[in-house]
Amino acid sequence: MSLLAACALTEDVVSVAYKPSQAPALANAGAIGLTIVEMSEEVEARYVNGQYVREAEYVPPRRRRYAVDTTWTTTKAFTTGRLCLQAYSPYWRAKWVRQWRETKDRDLGSRISSIIKELEQSVVEIAGLVEEGERQAVIEHERRVAAHEQWEREEAERRAAQALKDSKKELLGIIDAWGESRRIEQFFAEAEKQIGNLTGHEKTRMSERLRLGRELIGNTQALDRFIGWRSPAERFHPSDDPVDEEAEDQ
């Protein structure tokens, strides 16, 4: 089995897209991602003339009398020229990673055959991880569905209880208004009766005041409000959208 690699070279990174030339056993796992990066290492470095150099490679200039050394040392990451090949599962539910690092004595080219063999042997493991990931996805989906159904039941109970509370509150308000309307009507009826016993200018004057009083109070027919009252069943329908229901109440 051969490796067909499309390489994009940047300053320090080479990315490799792995693709088998035939339909190998790796196809059972779907795909394996490959990346190649140049490794770096933290070493002691010296800052000289605007740049860092490895301390081990630094050659101090010949010192002149009274010359001041303006360099200093610190730790810095330097590329090593050695590569690291990383294989990984591209499926986020199947966590799998393998790395092969070059050493000073051994490069990746000499290990291609063994790397391919290890990848082939990892197919079953990756496929198992993918299968387990899919199983967990089903479980999580069922859990979310059950949680949403539970929320819908609780929301329906809450909305039904709110509808009962609001309907009762509105009805009690109508009853209170009804009692107030009867009291107002009794007042005007009694006043009208007494005005009927008056005569002349006084009767005319009081009749006008009675008219003004009625205009100020307005409609006292509590039955008009009762017609607009909504029962709990009229307020809440399990199939209604909660957002639409709230807009209707407003």
KAZICOR-V965566 format. One record per pair of residues at least 4 apart in sequence whose C-alpha atoms are under 8 Angstrom apart, sorted by the first residue. I is the first residue (numbers start at 1). GAP is how many residues later the second one is. Records with the same first field share a line. If there is no record, write none. Layout:
I = GAP ; GAP
This chain:
1 = 19 ; 20 ; 21 ; 23
2 = 18 ; 19
3 = 15 ; 16 ; 17 ; 18
4 = 13 ; 14 ; 15 ; 16 ; 17
5 = 11 ; 12 ; 13 ; 14
6 = 9 ; 10 ; 11 ; 12
7 = 7 ; 8 ; 9 ; 10
8 = 6 ; 7 ; 8
9 = 4 ; 5 ; 6
10 = 4
12 = 25 ; 26 ; 67
13 = 23 ; 24 ; 25
14 = 21 ; 22 ; 23 ; 24
15 = 19 ; 20 ; 21 ; 22
16 = 18 ; 19 ; 20
17 = 16 ; 17 ; 18
18 = 14 ; 15 ; 16
20 = 4
23 = 4
25 = 4 ; 95 ; 98
26 = 4 ; 5 ; 6 ; 93 ; 94 ; 97
27 = 4
28 = 95 ; 99
29 = 94 ; 95 ; 97 ; 98 ; 101
31 = 58 ; 59
32 = 55 ; 56 ; 57 ; 58
33 = 54 ; 55 ; 56 ; 57
34 = 51 ; 52 ; 53 ; 54
35 = 50 ; 51 ; 52
36 = 47 ; 48 ; 49 ; 50
37 = 46 ; 47 ; 48
38 = 41 ; 42 ; 43 ; 44 ; 45 ; 46
39 = 40 ; 41 ; 42 ; 43 ; 44 ; 45
40 = 37 ; 38 ; 39 ; 40
41 = 35 ; 36 ; 37 ; 38 ; 39
42 = 33 ; 34 ; 35 ; 36
43 = 11 ; 12 ; 32 ; 33 ; 34 ; 35
44 = 10 ; 11 ; 12 ; 29 ; 30 ; 31 ; 32
45 = 7 ; 8 ; 9 ; 10 ; 11 ; 28 ; 29 ; 30 ; 31
46 = 6 ; 7 ; 8 ; 9 ; 12 ; 25 ; 26 ; 27 ; 28
47 = 4 ; 5 ; 6 ; 24 ; 25 ; 26 ; 27
48 = 4 ; 5 ; 22 ; 23 ; 24
49 = 22
52 = 24
53 = 4 ; 5
54 = 4
55 = 18
63 = 4
82 = 19 ; 20 ; 21 ; 22 ; 25
83 = 18 ; 19 ; 24 ; 25
84 = 15 ; 16 ; 17 ; 18
85 = 14 ; 15 ; 16 ; 23
86 = 11 ; 12 ; 13 ; 14
87 = 10 ; 11 ; 12
88 = 7 ; 8 ; 9 ; 10
89 = 5 ; 6 ; 7 ; 8 ; 37
90 = 4
91 = 4 ; 39
93 = 36 ; 37 ; 40 ; 41
94 = 32 ; 35 ; 36 ; 38 ; 39
95 = 34
96 = 30
100 = 8
101 = 6 ; 7
102 = 4 ; 5 ; 6
103 = 4
106 = 4
107 = 4
108 = 4
111 = 4
112 = 4
113 = 4
114 = 4
115 = 4
116 = 4
117 = 4
118 = 4
119 = 4
122 = 4
123 = 4
124 = 4
125 = 4
126 = 4
127 = 4
128 = 4
129 = 4
130 = 4
131 = 4
132 = 4
133 = 4
134 = 4
135 = 4
136 = 4
137 = 4
138 = 4
139 = 4
140 = 4
141 = 4
142 = 4
143 = 4
144 = 4
145 = 4
146 = 4
147 = 4
148 = 4
149 = 4
150 = 4
151 = 4
152 = 4
153 = 4
154 = 4
155 = 4
156 = 4 ; 82
157 = 4
158 = 4
159 = 4 ; 77
160 = 4 ; 72 ; 76
161 = 4
162 = 4
163 = 4 ; 69 ; 70 ; 72 ; 73
164 = 4 ; 67 ; 68
165 = 4
166 = 4 ; 66
167 = 4 ; 62 ; 63 ; 64 ; 65 ; 68
168 = 4
169 = 4
170 = 4 ; 59
171 = 4 ; 55 ; 58
172 = 4
173 = 4
174 = 4 ; 48 ; 51 ; 52
175 = 4
176 = 4
177 = 4 ; 45
178 = 4 ; 43 ; 44 ; 45
179 = 4
180 = 4
181 = 4 ; 39 ; 40 ; 41
182 = 4
183 = 4
184 = 4 ; 36
185 = 4 ; 35
186 = 4
187 = 4
188 = 4 ; 22 ; 26
189 = 4
190 = 4
191 = 4 ; 19
192 = 4 ; 15 ; 18
193 = 4
194 = 4
195 = 8 ; 11 ; 12
196 = 7
198 = 4 ; 5
199 = 4 ; 5
200 = 4
201 = 4
202 = 4
203 = 4
204 = 4
205 = 4
206 = 4
207 = 4
208 = 4
209 = 4
210 = 4
211 = 4
212 = 4
213 = 4
214 = 4
221 = 4
222 = 4
223 = 4
224 = 4
225 = 4
230 = 4 ; 5
231 = 4
232 = 4
233 = 4
236 = 4 ; 9
240 = 4 ; 5
241 = 4
242 = 4
243 = 4
244 = 4
245 = 4
246 = 4
